[in-house]
């Protein structure tokens, strides 16, 4: 049992957040839930904790699955709606880990226990983590995101509950704002911040229609499957927004992982954008907003304290 990214004690977090005394109790509870609601007998082989989410690798009947259980009750309605969207997208052949339907036909089930859990089951996909130095994999990621945007544009659904921070404000007609005075990006990358100011000053409102977007395409959420196709994972930040912000956020953070938060190597962002444009054309105004969004997203990654990954230097370098 491990923490995905937090510097916390896994056993204490499991008890405090999910009410389980240890990994055996948590694994047994999830296995019982899968037997009851999915009709599958599985054994839990690994547990990983991430904020209010408990992830388990389980195996049974000759197949392996990933189980994701969320303890944040305010998110339950929204997560259930997102699961149904991912099921629709998966049925269209899009590159996602489509959820396994429960016995009642839904794709996310609330399970009683020490704390209520919203549980989601998906197949384990064979593949490798995205290599930010692999141009073909980066282009495949951009192409996968473009195809997902095309599919999401045809889905009309209300997502209840709190809006995830990743897509908050993403549906505004001017979704990119100048950096606040005194922010790390403005003080540590002054040339880039000044260029962002100039770009935003000359942009008309983004009139493109808003649609559902992924919300969190980054290195940790991309798997390169056998054959080179990119699979987009973790749709919990899905929300309403402009596609240009989604692709900009993905290109800016394409080299980030759970405890390794690095800027993309030279040329990586361009590969992602090229892959996107091979599938979906942008309007001239969207292209202009994409430039601003990519710069703003990169500037926001510059930390207030030490910058061992070199975000400030990378942002200034890529002007």
SEVO-230880 format. One record per residue: x, y, z of N, C-alpha, C in turn. Coordinates in steps of 0.02 Angstrom, whole numbers. Each point is the difference from the previous one (the first is absolute). Example, Ala and Ser with C-alpha at 12.3 -4.5 7.8 and 13.67 -1.06 7.14 Angstrom:
2
660 / -284 / 390 / -45 / 59 / 0 / 45 / 60 / 0
-18 / 53 / -36 / 42 / 59 / 3 / -39 / 55 / 37
END
This chain:
319
42 / -60 / 0 / -42 / 60 / 0 / 44 / 62 / 0
-14 / 46 / -45 / 41 / 60 / -7 / -43 / 62 / -12
30 / 58 / 11 / -30 / 64 / -20 / 22 / 16 / -71
-47 / 24 / -40 / 17 / 14 / -70 / 46 / 59 / -7
-13 / 54 / 38 / 42 / 59 / -7 / 10 / 38 / 65
-42 / -10 / 49 / 5 / 38 / 62 / 55 / -27 / 46
35 / 43 / 37 / 50 / -22 / 48 / -33 / -16 / 67
-47 / -48 / -1 / -37 / -18 / 60 / 9 / -75 / 13
-14 / -20 / 62 / 4 / -71 / 18 / -62 / -35 / -27
9 / -51 / -42 / -56 / -32 / -34 / -49 / -32 / 50
25 / -34 / 51 / -44 / -35 / 47 / -44 / 51 / 38
30 / 55 / 21 / -38 / 51 / 36 / -52 / 32 / -46
19 / 14 / -63 / -47 / 29 / -47 / -58 / -47 / -15
14 / -65 / -5 / -52 / -49 / -13 / -51 / 0 / 57
24 / 4 / 61 / -45 / 1 / 58 / -40 / 65 / 4
34 / 56 / -7 / -32 / 65 / 9 / -50 / 16 / -56
17 / -18 / -62 / -41 / 20 / -57 / -53 / -52 / -18
16 / -64 / 11 / -44 / -53 / -24 / -26 / -46 / 55
27 / 6 / 60 / -26 / -38 / 57 / 23 / -72 / 4
54 / -18 / -35 / 24 / -69 / 2 / 62 / -5 / 43
5 / -54 / 38 / 57 / -9 / 45 / 63 / -19 / -37
-6 / -29 / -59 / 59 / -20 / -37 / -18 / -20 / -71
51 / -18 / -39 / -10 / -16 / -71 / -44 / -61 / -9
6 / -50 / 44 / -40 / -61 / -7 / -75 / 16 / 7
-17 / 43 / 48 / -70 / 18 / 10 / -27 / 39 / -60
41 / 46 / -26 / -22 / 40 / -58 / -8 / -44 / -61
49 / -43 / -13 / -4 / -44 / -58 / -58 / -47 / 4
-13 / -27 / 60 / -57 / -45 / 8 / -66 / 35 / -11
-5 / 62 / 24 / -61 / 39 / -9 / -13 / 12 / -74
51 / 20 / -38 / -9 / 13 / -71 / -16 / -65 / -38
33 / -55 / 18 / -15 / -64 / -33 / -72 / -20 / 12
-26 / 10 / 61 / -69 / -17 / 15 / -48 / 44 / -41
17 / 64 / -7 / -42 / 46 / -38 / -3 / -21 / -74
56 / -21 / -27 / 2 / -21 / -70 / -40 / -65 / -9
4 / -44 / 48 / -40 / -62 / -3 / -75 / 17 / 3
-19 / 45 / 44 / -71 / 17 / 9 / -28 / 37 / -60
37 / 50 / -24 / -28 / 46 / -50 / 21 / -16 / -72
57 / -33 / -8 / 23 / -17 / -68 / -2 / -75 / -14
-13 / -40 / 51 / -4 / -72 / -10 / 66 / -32 / -17
55 / 30 / 21 / 66 / -27 / -14 / 37 / -14 / 65
31 / -57 / 4 / 41 / -17 / 58 / 72 / 18 / -15
28 / 44 / 39 / 68 / 24 / -13 / 40 / 0 / 66
65 / 3 / -8 / 44 / 11 / 57 / 38 / 65 / -12
11 / 36 / 54 / 35 / 64 / -4 / 75 / -11 / 5
36 / 27 / -49 / 72 / -11 / -2 / 41 / 61 / 19
-29 / 60 / -5 / 38 / 60 / 17 / -49 / 57 / 14
18 / 42 / 50 / -40 / 59 / 17 / 43 / 63 / -6
-30 / 53 / -28 / 34 / 64 / -6 / -50 / 54 / 23
24 / 48 / 40 / -43 / 53 / 24 / 19 / 66 / -34
-52 / 38 / -19 / 10 / 66 / -31 / -55 / 46 / 23
16 / 44 / 47 / -49 / 47 / 28 / -60 / -40 / 27
-60 / 11 / -26 / -60 / -35 / 24 / -15 / -62 / -43
48 / -22 / -39 / -10 / -58 / -43 / 43 / -58 / 22
-30 / -59 / -2 / 34 / -63 / 15 / 0 / -42 / -64
59 / -16 / -26 / 6 / -38 / -61 / 26 / -70 / 16
-29 / -49 / -32 / 20 / -69 / 12 / 10 / -36 / -66
52 / -40 / -4 / 10 / -46 / -55 / -28 / -67 / 22
-48 / -27 / -36 / -32 / -63 / 20 / 4 / -49 / -58
-6 / -64 / 17 / 5 / -52 / -51 / -50 / -55 / 15
-33 / -26 / -52 / -47 / -54 / 8 / -27 / -24 / -66
-12 / -64 / -6 / -27 / -28 / -61 / 46 / 8 / -60
65 / 3 / 13 / 48 / 8 / -54 / 7 / 70 / -27
-30 / 49 / 35 / 4 / 70 / -23 / 22 / 44 / 58
30 / 57 / -18 / 21 / 49 / 50 / -39 / 64 / -10
-15 / 33 / 55 / -39 / 62 / -1 / 32 / 51 / 47
-18 / 63 / -12 / 17 / 53 / 46 / -65 / 25 / 31
-2 / 4 / 66 / -59 / 24 / 36 / 17 / 67 / 30
-44 / 49 / -10 / 10 / 66 / 28 / -59 / 16 / 45
15 / 12 / 64 / -52 / 14 / 49 / 11 / 69 / 29
-51 / 43 / -3 / 6 / 69 / 24 / -41 / 9 / 64
29 / 35 / 49 / -34 / 11 / 64 / -29 / 70 / 6
7 / 42 / -52 / -25 / 69 / 2 / -74 / 0 / -21
-45 / -1 / 49 / -72 / -8 / -14 / -28 / 57 / -43
27 / 60 / 7 / -26 / 56 / -40 / 12 / -11 / -74
45 / -46 / -17 / 16 / -13 / -70 / -38 / -60 / -30
-38 / -36 / 41 / -28 / -63 / -23 / -45 / 9 / -62
-44 / 49 / 1 / -46 / 9 / -56 / 38 / 17 / -64
48 / 43 / 8 / 39 / 21 / -58 / 41 / -58 / -28
32 / -38 / 44 / 41 / -56 / -23 / -42 / -53 / -35
-61 / -11 / 24 / -45 / -47 / -34 / -16 / 23 / -70
-13 / 65 / -9 / -14 / 26 / -67 / 61 / -5 / -45
59 / 14 / 27 / 62 / -5 / -39 / 10 / -72 / -23
-13 / -48 / 44 / 9 / -71 / -18 / -44 / -19 / -59
-62 / 27 / -1 / -44 / -15 / -56 / 27 / 31 / -65
29 / 60 / 5 / 29 / 31 / -60 / 59 / -42 / -25
43 / -22 / 45 / 58 / -40 / -21 / -23 / -66 / -31
-55 / -28 / 25 / -27 / -61 / -30 / -23 / 12 / -72
-32 / 57 / -11 / -23 / 17 / -68 / 60 / 10 / -46
49 / 37 / 24 / 60 / 12 / -41 / 36 / -66 / -15
6 / -43 / 50 / 32 / -64 / -11 / -36 / -43 / -50
-67 / 2 / 2 / -40 / -39 / -47 / 10 / 23 / -72
22 / 62 / -9 / 15 / 26 / -66 / 70 / -18 / -24
36 / -37 / 40 / 67 / -21 / -19 / 54 / 50 / 15
-15 / 49 / 42 / 49 / 51 / 18 / 52 / -29 / 49
60 / 30 / 3 / 55 / -28 / 40 / -7 / 15 / 75
-45 / -36 / 33 / -10 / 7 / 72 / -6 / -70 / 30
9 / -4 / 65 / -14 / -63 / 36 / -74 / 1 / 18
-41 / -26 / -44 / -73 / 4 / 9 / -21 / -39 / 62
-46 / 28 / 40 / -19 / -33 / 62 / -38 / -65 / -12
7 / -46 / 46 / -37 / -63 / -2 / -69 / 11 / 32
-54 / -15 / -36 / -66 / 12 / 30 / -14 / -46 / 59
-32 / 28 / 51 / -22 / -40 / 57 / -62 / -41 / -19
-23 / -41 / 45 / -58 / -42 / -14 / -62 / 41 / -17
-6 / 59 / 29 / -60 / 41 / -13 / 8 / 43 / -63
55 / -7 / -36 / 11 / 37 / -62 / 34 / 66 / 8
9 / 24 / 62 / 35 / 62 / 11 / 75 / -13 / 0
39 / 55 / -2 / 72 / -8 / -5 / 37 / 27 / 62
-38 / 23 / 49 / 31 / 20 / 64 / -51 / -15 / 54
21 / -31 / 54 / -45 / -23 / 52 / 22 / 27 / 67
-47 / 25 / 40 / 15 / 21 / 69 / -6 / -61 / 46
54 / -14 / 36 / 5 / -59 / 43 / 5 / 22 / 72
-42 / -29 / 43 / 2 / 16 / 72 / 61 / -32 / 31
22 / 29 / 57 / 58 / -26 / 35 / 20 / 47 / 56
62 / -3 / 24 / 22 / 47 / 51 / -14 / 73 / -20
11 / 15 / -63 / -24 / 62 / -31 / -29 / -20 / -68
-52 / 34 / -24 / -27 / -17 / -66 / 53 / 11 / -54
1 / -44 / -49 / 48 / 5 / -55 / -36 / -3 / -67
19 / 43 / -46 / -24 / -4 / -68 / 52 / -40 / -39
-21 / -58 / -26 / 46 / -50 / -28 / -9 / -6 / -75
57 / -4 / -34 / 4 / -2 / -73 / 50 / -55 / -18
-18 / -43 / -48 / 43 / -56 / -19 / 17 / 7 / -74
64 / -6 / -17 / 22 / 5 / -70 / 50 / -55 / -14
5 / -21 / -62 / 50 / -51 / -17 / 70 / 27 / 6
47 / -42 / 19 / 69 / 21 / 2 / 28 / -6 / -72
26 / 55 / -25 / 24 / 3 / -68 / 76 / -11 / -1
22 / -45 / -43 / 71 / -12 / -7 / 32 / 59 / -38
54 / 26 / 26 / 34 / 55 / -33 / 56 / 27 / 43
28 / 54 / -22 / 56 / 31 / 35 / -15 / 74 / 13
28 / 29 / 53 / -9 / 71 / 12 / 26 / 42 / -58
-30 / 57 / -10 / 21 / 45 / -53 / 72 / 24 / 11
41 / -5 / -51 / 68 / 25 / 1 / 0 / 69 / -33
13 / 55 / 37 / -4 / 67 / -30 / 55 / 14 / -51
46 / -47 / -9 / 51 / 7 / -52 / -20 / -37 / -64
-56 / -35 / 1 / -22 / -41 / -57 / -48 / 41 / -43
24 / 26 / -55 / -41 / 42 / -42 / -62 / -35 / -26
6 / -62 / -21 / -58 / -37 / -26 / -54 / -9 / 54
22 / -15 / 61 / -48 / -8 / 55 / -34 / 66 / 17
37 / 55 / -3 / -29 / 65 / 14 / -51 / 19 / -54
16 / -14 / -63 / -48 / 15 / -53 / -63 / -44 / 7
10 / -62 / 20 / -57 / -44 / 12 / -44 / 26 / 56
31 / 31 / 50 / -38 / 29 / 56 / -42 / 59 / -25
30 / 44 / -39 / -38 / 56 / -27 / -57 / -24 / -44
12 / -51 / -41 / -52 / -27 / -43 / -57 / -31 / 41
19 / -36 / 54 / -51 / -30 / 43 / -44 / 53 / 32
31 / 54 / 22 / -38 / 54 / 31 / -47 / 33 / -50
23 / 9 / -62 / -43 / 29 / -52 / -60 / -45 / -13
10 / -65 / -3 / -55 / -46 / -12 / -48 / 1 / 59
27 / 5 / 61 / -44 / 4 / 58 / -41 / 64 / -1
31 / 56 / -18 / -38 / 62 / -4 / -56 / -6 / -51
13 / -33 / -57 / -52 / -9 / -49 / -58 / -41 / 26
15 / -52 / 38 / -53 / -42 / 28 / -38 / 38 / 55
36 / 36 / 43 / -33 / 36 / 55 / -44 / 56 / -26
17 / 28 / -57 / -40 / 54 / -28 / -71 / -23 / -18
-8 / -65 / -10 / -66 / -27 / -16 / -39 / -24 / 60
25 / 11 / 60 / -33 / -24 / 61 / -26 / 60 / 39
-64 / 0 / 13 / -32 / 54 / 39 / -21 / -28 / 67
36 / 19 / 52 / -15 / -26 / 67 / 18 / 53 / 51
-40 / 3 / 53 / 17 / 44 / 56 / 40 / -40 / 51
56 / 29 / 22 / 41 / -31 / 51 / -15 / 35 / 66
-35 / -32 / 46 / -17 / 32 / 64 / 60 / 6 / 45
-10 / 37 / 54 / 52 / 3 / 52 / 53 / 52 / -13
49 / 5 / 45 / 52 / 51 / -6 / 40 / -7 / -64
17 / 58 / -30 / 42 / 1 / -60 / 72 / -13 / 20
34 / -48 / -32 / 70 / -14 / 18 / 44 / 62 / -13
50 / 11 / 42 / 44 / 58 / -10 / 31 / 2 / -69
14 / -57 / -30 / 34 / -2 / -65 / -41 / 33 / -55
-67 / 0 / 6 / -41 / 29 / -53 / -39 / 61 / 24
15 / 24 / 59 / -35 / 59 / 26 / 16 / 60 / -43
-51 / 33 / -27 / 10 / 59 / -42 / 17 / -17 / -72
4 / -65 / -17 / 21 / -20 / -68 / -53 / 15 / -52
-62 / 14 / 21 / -53 / 14 / -48 / -10 / 75 / -12
39 / 42 / 33 / -8 / 73 / -8 / 19 / 21 / -71
-29 / 54 / -25 / 19 / 24 / -67 / 72 / 25 / -3
28 / 18 / 58 / 71 / 17 / 5 / 30 / -45 / 54
13 / -63 / -18 / 18 / -50 / 51 / 71 / 5 / 26
43 / 41 / -32 / 68 / 9 / 24 / 7 / 71 / 26
28 / 7 / 59 / 7 / 65 / 32 / 74 / 17 / 9
17 / 64 / 3 / 70 / 18 / 15 / 20 / -26 / 69
65 / -11 / 9 / 24 / -23 / 65 / -6 / 56 / 51
-17 / -16 / 62 / -2 / 52 / 52 / 68 / 31 / 11
0 / 63 / 20 / 63 / 33 / 18 / 33 / -37 / 58
65 / -10 / -6 / 37 / -33 / 53 / -3 / -76 / -2
-35 / -29 / -48 / -3 / -73 / -5 / 68 / -27 / -22
16 / -62 / 17 / 66 / -28 / -18 / 13 / 3 / -76
-51 / -12 / -40 / 10 / 2 / -72 / 19 / 69 / -24
-30 / 51 / 30 / 14 / 69 / -22 / 69 / 23 / 23
21 / -21 / 59 / 64 / 24 / 25 / 59 / -42 / -25
-11 / -64 / -14 / 55 / -45 / -19 / 7 / -9 / -76
-53 / 14 / -37 / 2 / -5 / -73 / -30 / 64 / -30
32 / 57 / 11 / -30 / 64 / -18 / -12 / 8 / -75
44 / -28 / -42 / -10 / 7 / -72 / -62 / -39 / -22
-9 / -59 / 28 / -58 / -41 / -18 / -64 / 33 / 26
2 / 27 / 61 / -60 / 33 / 27 / -18 / 61 / -42
50 / 38 / -21 / -14 / 58 / -42 / -29 / -21 / -67
25 / -54 / -27 / -28 / -24 / -64 / -72 / -22 / 9
-16 / -33 / 56 / -70 / -19 / 13 / -44 / 62 / 4
23 / 51 / 35 / -39 / 63 / 3 / -15 / 26 / -69
52 / 0 / -43 / -9 / 25 / -68 / -49 / -42 / -40
4 / -66 / 6 / -46 / -44 / -36 / -72 / 12 / 21
-11 / 3 / 66 / -68 / 7 / 25 / -29 / 68 / -18
41 / 51 / -3 / -24 / 67 / -17 / -28 / 5 / -70
23 / -44 / -45 / -23 / 4 / -69 / -50 / -52 / -21
-27 / -39 / 49 / -44 / -55 / -17 / -74 / 19 / 7
-39 / -17 / -51 / -73 / 5 / 5 / -25 / -56 / 45
-61 / 8 / 26 / -29 / -53 / 42 / -2 / -65 / -39
11 / -55 / 35 / -1 / -66 / -31 / -73 / -20 / -11
-22 / 3 / -62 / -70 / -13 / -14 / -16 / -73 / -14
50 / -44 / 2 / -13 / -70 / -15 / -47 / -30 / 53
-42 / -47 / -22 / -46 / -32 / 46 / 39 / -41 / 52
-25 / -1 / 61 / 30 / -41 / 52 / -29 / -70 / -3
41 / -49 / 18 / -22 / -69 / 2 / 32 / -33 / 61
-16 / -62 / 12 / 35 / -38 / 51 / 73 / -9 / -21
46 / 7 / 47 / 71 / -11 / -12 / 27 / -46 / 54
57 / -31 / -15 / 31 / -48 / 47 / 18 / 33 / 66
36 / 56 / -3 / 16 / 39 / 60 / 68 / -15 / 31
30 / -58 / -14 / 63 / -16 / 35 / 44 / -45 / -42
10 / 19 / -64 / 45 / -38 / -42 / 71 / 22 / 17
39 / -44 / 28 / 71 / 13 / 16 / 36 / -67 / -1
65 / 3 / 9 / 39 / -61 / -8 / -25 / -59 / 41
-20 / 12 / 62 / -21 / -55 / 43 / -65 / -33 / -23
-39 / 35 / -41 / -65 / -25 / -20 / -2 / -24 / -72
58 / -17 / -27 / 4 / -27 / -68 / 38 / -66 / 3
-28 / -50 / -32 / 31 / -65 / -6 / 8 / -16 / -75
59 / -22 / -19 / 12 / -19 / -70 / -10 / -76 / -5
-53 / -19 / -33 / -19 / -70 / -5 / 41 / -35 / -55
-5 / -65 / -2 / 34 / -38 / -52 / -23 / 25 / -68
46 / 12 / -45 / -16 / 27 / -65 / 9 / 75 / -5
12 / 34 / 57 / 16 / 71 / 0 / -58 / 47 / 11
-61 / -26 / 9 / -57 / 44 / 13 / 4 / 28 / 70
-21 / 63 / 8 / -1 / 31 / 66 / -69 / -9 / 32
0 / -22 / 62 / -62 / -9 / 38 / -3 / 54 / 53
-55 / 38 / 2 / -8 / 54 / 49 / -35 / -27 / 62
30 / 11 / 58 / -25 / -27 / 63 / -25 / 57 / 45
-33 / -19 / 54 / -21 / 45 / 54 / -41 / 58 / -26
-66 / -11 / -5 / -46 / 50 / -27 / -37 / 38 / 55
23 / -6 / 63 / -37 / 30 / 55 / -3 / 76 / -2
45 / 32 / -38 / -1 / 73 / -5 / -39 / 24 / -61
-37 / -43 / -31 / -39 / 19 / -59 / -48 / 57 / 17
-9 / 45 / -47 / -46 / 56 / 10 / -11 / 38 / -64
-38 / 53 / 5 / -16 / 41 / -58 / 55 / 51 / -11
23 / 6 / -62 / 52 / 49 / -14 / 14 / 6 / -75
52 / 38 / -16 / 22 / 7 / -69 / 56 / -50 / -12
-2 / -33 / -57 / 49 / -52 / -15 / 71 / 27 / -1
9 / 64 / -19 / 68 / 26 / -5 / 34 / 1 / 69
-38 / 12 / 53 / 30 / -2 / 67 / 19 / -71 / 18
-39 / -48 / -20 / 14 / -69 / 16 / 64 / -24 / -33
8 / 16 / -64 / 61 / -22 / -35 / 60 / 40 / 24
-9 / 64 / 18 / 55 / 39 / 26 / 24 / -27 / 67
-46 / -16 / 43 / 19 / -28 / 66 / 37 / -66 / -9
-25 / -41 / -46 / 33 / -64 / -12 / 70 / 8 / -27
8 / 45 / -49 / 67 / 10 / -30 / 49 / 29 / 51
-24 / 45 / 44 / 45 / 31 / 48 / 22 / -48 / 55
-41 / -49 / 17 / 15 / -45 / 56 / 11 / -72 / -23
18 / -8 / -63 / 4 / -67 / -29 / 58 / -41 / 30
48 / 32 / 31 / 56 / -37 / 30 / -9 / -11 / 75
-55 / 22 / 29 / -10 / -5 / 73 / -27 / -68 / 19
25 / -24 / 57 / -26 / -62 / 28 / -18 / 13 / 73
-7 / -52 / 39 / -28 / 8 / 67 / 46 / 38 / 47
61 / -22 / 5 / 48 / 35 / 45 / 57 / 30 / -41
-8 / 3 / -64 / 50 / 29 / -45 / -35 / 51 / -44
10 / 64 / 15 / -38 / 53 / -33 / 48 / 43 / -42
14 / -25 / -60 / 50 / 33 / -43 / -32 / 34 / -59
31 / 53 / -25 / -24 / 31 / -62 / 14 / -47 / -59
-37 / 8 / -55 / 12 / -44 / -57 / 67 / 14 / -32
34 / -50 / -25 / 63 / 11 / -35 / -11 / 40 / -64
53 / 30 / -27 / -8 / 39 / -62 / -34 / -40 / -55
-50 / 30 / -31 / -35 / -32 / -55 / -59 / -42 / 20
-7 / -18 / 64 / -53 / -45 / 21 / -69 / 30 / -10
-8 / 63 / 18 / -65 / 32 / -7 / -21 / 2 / -73
48 / 14 / -44 / -16 / 4 / -72 / -25 / -68 / -25
30 / -55 / 23 / -23 / -66 / -21 / -73 / -11 / 20
-18 / 19 / 62 / -69 / -8 / 23 / -47 / 40 / -44
18 / 63 / -13 / -43 / 44 / -40 / -5 / -25 / -72
55 / -24 / -28 / -2 / -26 / -68 / -47 / -60 / -5
4 / -44 / 51 / -44 / -58 / 0 / -73 / 20 / 4
-14 / 52 / 40 / -69 / 24 / 6 / -24 / 27 / -67
41 / 41 / -31 / -21 / 32 / -62 / -6 / -49 / -58
33 / -56 / 4 / -7 / -51 / -52 / -71 / -28 / -1
-35 / 5 / 56 / -67 / -28 / 6 / -53 / 55 / -1
14 / 56 / 33 / -51 / 53 / 7 / 32 / 68 / -14
-29 / 36 / -47 / 25 / 67 / -17 / -27 / 51 / 51
41 / 51 / 14 / -20 / 55 / 43 / -14 / 61 / -44
-46 / 42 / 23 / -12 / 63 / -35 / 58 / 48 / 14
9 / 52 / -41 / 54 / 48 / 14 / -5 / 30 / 70
-61 / 16 / 24 / -7 / 27 / 67 / 17 / -52 / 53
-20 / -62 / -11 / 19 / -52 / 48 / 75 / -9 / 2
34 / 6 / -57 / 73 / -5 / -1 / 32 / 55 / 42
-27 / 60 / -4 / 27 / 55 / 39 / -11 / -11 / 75
-59 / -24 / 18 / -14 / -14 / 70 / 42 / -59 / 25
14 / -47 / -45 / 43 / -57 / 18 / 69 / 24 / 19
28 / 47 / -38 / 66 / 27 / 17 / -1 / 32 / 69
-52 / 39 / 15 / -5 / 33 / 65 / -10 / -51 / 56
-43 / -50 / -12 / -15 / -49 / 51 / 61 / -43 / 15
38 / -18 / -51 / 60 / -40 / 10 / 52 / 38 / 41
8 / 64 / -15 / 47 / 41 / 37 / -23 / 9 / 73
-65 / 15 / 9 / -26 / 11 / 67 / 6 / -63 / 43
-16 / -58 / -30 / 3 / -62 / 37 / 72 / -16 / 21
47 / 13 / -45 / 70 / -12 / 16 / 24 / 48 / 55
-20 / 63 / -3 / 19 / 48 / 51 / -28 / -19 / 69
-60 / -28 / 0 / -30 / -19 / 64 / 36 / -58 / 34
40 / -36 / -36 / 37 / -56 / 30 / 61 / 22 / 38
21 / 63 / -8 / 60 / 24 / 34 / -14 / 6 / 75
37 / -35 / 42 / -15 / -1 / 72 / 23 / 64 / 35
-29 / 11 / 58 / 20 / 58 / 40 / 67 / -10 / 34
16 / -61 / 18 / 63 / -14 / 33 / 53 / -22 / -49
40 / -49 / 20 / 52 / -25 / -45 / -31 / -27 / -64
38 / 3 / -53 / -23 / -23 / -66 / 50 / -51 / -27
6 / -58 / 34 / 51 / -48 / -22 / -13 / -29 / -69
-62 / -2 / -22 / -15 / -28 / -66 / 15 / 49 / -56
9 / 65 / 18 / 17 / 49 / -51 / -57 / 25 / -42
-59 / 9 / 32 / -58 / 24 / -37 / 11 / 71 / -27
27 / 45 / 40 / 10 / 69 / -22 / 46 / 3 / -61
55 / -36 / 3 / 47 / 0 / -56 / -32 / -30 / -62
-40 / -53 / 9 / -32 / -33 / -57 / -52 / 46 / -33
-37 / 36 / 40 / -51 / 45 / -28 / 34 / 56 / -40
52 / 29 / 27 / 36 / 53 / -36 / 34 / -28 / -63
25 / -62 / 6 / 33 / -32 / -57 / -48 / -10 / -58
-62 / -18 / 15 / -47 / -20 / -52 / -38 / 59 / -31
18 / 61 / 17 / -34 / 58 / -30 / 11 / 1 / -75
END
